[in-house]
Amino acid sequence: MRTRIDRRRNAFTLIELLLVMVILVVLAAVVVPKFTSRSEQARQTAARTDINSFETALDAFEVDCGRYPATEEGLGALVSPPSGVQNWRGPYVKAVPNDPWQKPYQYRYPGTHNASSYDVYSTGPDRVEGNDDIDNWSQAAAK
């Protein structure tokens, strides 16, 4: 009879296991959102950094070629010379990456928000143009 009693004391009851599961779920509910918002913040920072790099490269392109790339030429004009362009001294960037949400960065010249220059932007996490876009015209106002 003693061996049977010893076995009971060494095992976990169903209530104890459920209590541990509840504690783990509560901890996960508190910790996971904090990490999720941090990763989203990191993506937004990466997009802002990419856009700043494009601005520098686009300005260098304009100094060399006397104009900004046309909308149709896009950011690809920073990697390989567009046809008919004189004095191209690139590549101005090694490659044109996708934004952190795996969509291409958008480029427009002349810009609709920057009428005297260009618009460069990412459509952000929802991948649709709107209020959550990361762009060069809002950043200019924030500087």
C-alpha positions as CSV (number, residue, x, y, z in Angstrom):
1,M,0.0,0.0,0.0
2,R,2.8,2.4,0.7
3,T,4.1,2.4,-2.9
4,R,0.7,3.4,-4.1
5,I,0.6,6.4,-1.8
6,D,4.1,7.4,-2.8
7,R,3.1,7.5,-6.5
8,R,0.3,9.8,-5.8
9,R,2.5,12.3,-4.1
10,N,5.0,12.3,-7.0
11,A,2.5,13.1,-9.7
12,F,0.8,16.4,-10.6
13,T,-2.9,16.7,-10.3
14,L,-5.1,18.0,-13.1
15,I,-5.8,21.2,-11.2
16,E,-2.0,21.9,-10.7
17,L,-1.4,21.4,-14.5
18,L,-4.3,23.7,-15.4
19,L,-3.0,26.3,-13.0
20,V,0.5,26.2,-14.6
21,M,-1.1,26.5,-18.1
22,V,-3.2,29.5,-17.0
23,I,0.0,31.2,-15.6
24,L,1.8,30.6,-18.9
25,V,-1.1,32.0,-20.9
26,V,-1.2,35.1,-18.8
27,L,2.5,35.6,-19.1
28,A,2.4,35.1,-22.9
29,A,-0.5,37.6,-23.1
30,V,1.6,40.2,-21.4
31,V,4.9,39.6,-23.1
32,V,4.0,38.9,-26.7
33,P,2.4,42.2,-27.5
34,K,5.5,44.1,-26.2
35,F,7.7,42.1,-28.6
36,T,5.3,42.6,-31.4
37,S,5.2,46.4,-31.1
38,R,9.0,46.4,-30.9
39,S,9.3,44.5,-34.2
40,E,6.8,46.9,-35.9
41,Q,8.8,49.9,-34.5
42,A,12.0,48.3,-35.9
43,R,10.4,47.9,-39.4
44,Q,9.3,51.5,-39.4
45,T,12.8,52.7,-38.5
46,A,14.3,50.5,-41.2
47,A,11.9,52.0,-43.8
48,R,12.8,55.5,-42.7
49,T,16.5,54.6,-43.0
50,D,16.0,53.2,-46.5
51,I,14.1,56.4,-47.5
52,N,16.9,58.6,-46.2
53,S,19.4,56.5,-48.2
54,F,17.3,56.9,-51.3
55,E,17.1,60.7,-50.8
56,T,20.9,60.9,-50.6
57,A,21.3,58.7,-53.7
58,L,18.6,60.6,-55.6
59,D,20.3,63.9,-54.8
60,A,23.6,62.6,-56.1
61,F,21.9,61.3,-59.3
62,E,20.5,64.8,-59.8
63,V,23.9,66.5,-59.3
64,D,25.5,64.2,-61.9
65,C,22.7,64.0,-64.4
66,G,21.0,67.4,-64.0
67,R,17.6,65.9,-63.2
68,Y,15.9,63.3,-61.0
69,P,14.9,60.0,-62.4
70,A,11.4,60.0,-64.1
71,T,8.6,58.1,-62.4
72,E,8.8,55.5,-65.1
73,E,12.6,55.0,-64.5
74,G,12.0,54.7,-60.8
75,L,14.5,53.9,-58.1
76,G,16.1,51.4,-60.5
77,A,17.8,54.4,-62.1
78,L,20.0,54.5,-59.0
79,V,21.4,51.0,-59.8
80,S,21.7,51.0,-63.5
81,P,21.8,53.9,-66.0
82,P,18.5,54.8,-67.7
83,S,18.8,55.1,-71.5
84,G,19.7,58.5,-72.8
85,V,21.2,59.8,-69.5
86,Q,24.5,61.7,-69.7
87,N,27.1,61.8,-66.9
88,W,25.6,58.9,-64.9
89,R,28.2,58.0,-62.3
90,G,26.4,55.3,-60.4
91,P,25.5,52.9,-59.1
92,Y,24.3,55.3,-56.3
93,V,23.0,52.3,-54.3
94,K,24.0,48.6,-54.5
95,A,20.4,47.5,-54.9
96,V,16.8,48.7,-54.4
97,P,15.4,46.6,-51.6
98,N,11.7,46.0,-50.9
99,D,10.3,47.7,-47.8
100,P,10.3,45.8,-44.5
101,W,6.8,44.5,-45.4
102,Q,8.1,43.0,-48.7
103,K,6.5,45.5,-51.0
104,P,8.5,47.8,-53.4
105,Y,9.2,51.3,-52.3
106,Q,7.1,53.8,-54.3
107,Y,8.8,56.7,-56.2
108,R,7.1,59.6,-58.0
109,Y,8.7,62.5,-59.9
110,P,7.5,65.2,-59.9
111,G,6.1,64.5,-56.5
112,T,2.5,65.2,-55.5
113,H,3.5,66.0,-51.9
114,N,6.9,67.5,-52.9
115,A,6.0,69.4,-56.0
116,S,9.5,70.7,-56.6
117,S,11.2,67.4,-56.1
118,Y,10.1,63.7,-55.6
119,D,8.0,61.5,-53.4
120,V,9.6,58.3,-51.9
121,Y,7.4,56.2,-49.6
122,S,6.5,52.8,-48.3
123,T,2.8,51.9,-48.0
124,G,3.6,50.6,-44.5
125,P,2.2,47.5,-42.6
126,D,-1.2,47.6,-44.3
127,R,0.3,47.7,-47.8
128,V,-2.2,50.3,-48.9
129,E,-1.6,54.1,-49.3
130,G,-2.9,55.9,-46.3
131,N,-2.1,57.5,-43.0
132,D,0.4,54.8,-41.9
133,D,2.7,55.3,-44.8
134,I,6.4,56.0,-44.2
135,D,7.4,58.8,-46.5
136,N,9.9,61.6,-47.3
137,W,7.4,64.5,-47.0
138,S,6.3,63.8,-43.4
139,Q,9.8,63.1,-42.4
140,A,10.9,66.5,-43.8
141,A,8.3,68.2,-41.6
142,A,9.4,66.2,-38.5
143,K,13.1,67.2,-38.9
